[in-house]
Amino acid sequence: MTGHAIVIGGGIGGLAAAVALRRTGWQVNVLERVSAFAEVGAGLSQSPNAMRALAALGLGEQGPRQVSMPTWATHTMRLPSGRHLMRAPAQGDPPLRAFRRSALHRLLRQALPEDVVRTGIEVTGLTQDAEKVTITHTADRQEADLVIGADGIHSVTRRLLWPHAPGPRFLGYTAWLGLADTPIAVSGSMTMGRGRYFLIHPVAPGQVYWALGTAADQPGVRFDDELEQVRRRIDGWHDPIATLLKATPPEQVRHIDIHDLPDLPSFTSGRVALLGDAAHAMSPDRGQGAGQSIEDAVVLAAALATHGTVPEALTAYDAQRRPRTQTTARNARQAGSQVIHAGPVAHILTALALRLTPSALWERLAPRALGPLWDWVPPTLPDGAAPK
Ligand SMILES: Cc1cc2nc3c(=O)[nH]c(=O)nc-3n(C[C@H](O)[C@H](O)[C@H](O)COP(=O)(O)OP(=O)(O)OC[C@H]3O[C@@H](n4cnc5c(N)ncnc54)[C@H](O)[C@@H]3O)c2cc1C
């Protein structure tokens, strides 16, 4: 089945949905609130499941790989002193790829004709009947056979459809993200202090993404000099952390309070589907939010291609995506809490356990823990001709 779809929100999830739907023959418009996409905005890692989902979008193996770097951050753990708790194997390919967020976003944008994405349009209302969905936005009203709410954690689509669903929940932690311009070579690592971590990913030649996560009593606290706040919290931590901070332009630092979304009873209603953070915003501790939104996009397009009506296809999408994404969100919340909210004893025990686990055993255990998440295989999208 094909038709006309409107995607609300031009983030990674919304653009992935537009690419997937066009690939299966749908006519798509993306409506995005901001008037221009910013180049600022750190990085993210994509695990094998997300890389397979990107490949299913038809961007090819090479497209995503060309704009990302391999990173060993899941296999290299250190203490603030620099002592290794776990070392990456000397050989082999790391499972993760790290991207500048803007590079991944641009890759998806480039897979769409220019007139598909309309910026500077904020959606404010939505009604539907059995035949169509009507949305109201700052420029006009529009009708479509299908509407996808990919409008992020504070989704208007979600609030309109489920006015009584609980909103985002603060997880008691805050994060600074930065992009350092530096020629120093890093292979990716995670440093674990008590109640805080420092993550490093290479994202492009001469560019390194870093993130500091730390406990916070309340959201919304901001500082005149955010970089200085990062320095204070990890003063004396091992090389090359101070060097990376020095090489980070202040305008490339973002400060984000970490929230997730309590489980929704459904991701769909009639002809409207939620996707990405709008449906299942999660803490970053499994590195999965964007990857899950790309998986959503592929599964949604495949369901629409194999069912006779939009509501039937959306029911199938909900059945496939809700359990997986809500389990991932729960695991991510627990993983983050174990580091951020660890007491002194728990911190020492975790570090000891990591240190005493031989690399060979870790190599066997890690796939078992992450297997169900990383082994996901996307459905094959029928290659319908994308409409002009
Ligand atoms: C610190 C941190 C680290 C992370 N690290 C990773 C990682 O390593 N790997 C990973 O996979 N994920 C990671 N994530 C998660 C990832 O960033 C998100 O899950 C992903 O970007 C969500 O994409 P989205 O398109 O669903 O939402 P968004 O990126 O929020 O996009 C929503 C879009 O909708 C637009 N919009 C909102 N309202 C309206 C409206 N009314 N009308 C029109 N447009 C509207 C917004 O302007 C925005 O462009 C991380 C998140 C954080 C906070």
The ligand as an ORCA input file, in Angstrom:
! r2SCAN-3c Opt
* xyz 0 1
  C      23.573     12.882     25.861
  C      22.963     12.039     24.803
  C      23.731     11.117     24.109
  C      23.164     10.299     23.137
  N      23.944      9.374     22.505
  C      23.390      8.534     21.599
  C      24.175      7.556     20.921
  O      25.372      7.442     21.148
  N      23.563      6.735     20.025
  C      22.218      6.826     19.734
  O      21.716      6.069     18.903
  N      21.454      7.746     20.375
  C      21.992      8.603     21.273
  N      21.214      9.543     21.896
  C      19.775      9.594     21.607
  C      19.463     10.314     20.312
  O      20.089     11.584     20.315
  C      17.973     10.498     20.160
  O      17.298      9.328     20.484
  C      17.611     10.834     18.720
  O      18.325     11.965     18.282
  C      16.112     11.093     18.619
  O      15.789     11.478     17.311
  P      14.304     11.920     16.983
  O      14.322     12.240     15.536
  O      13.344     10.917     17.490
  O      14.055     13.234     17.851
  P      14.741     14.670     17.788
  O      16.161     14.579     17.408
  O      14.408     15.342     19.072
  O      14.000     15.403     16.589
  C      12.701     15.908     16.722
  C      12.519     17.015     15.702
  O      11.164     17.434     15.718
  C      11.108     18.843     15.637
  N       9.828     19.261     16.203
  C       9.445     19.215     17.503
  N       8.196     19.653     17.634
  C       7.754     19.980     16.402
  C       6.529     20.483     15.896
  N       5.483     20.745     16.703
  N       6.402     20.721     14.571
  C       7.457     20.465     13.726
  N       8.655     19.988     14.156
  C       8.793     19.739     15.479
  C      12.326     19.299     16.434
  O      12.717     20.608     16.094
  C      13.360     18.255     16.033
  O      14.088     18.629     14.883
  C      21.772     10.395     22.854
  C      20.994     11.331     23.532
  C      21.578     12.149     24.489
  C      20.698     13.127     25.214
*
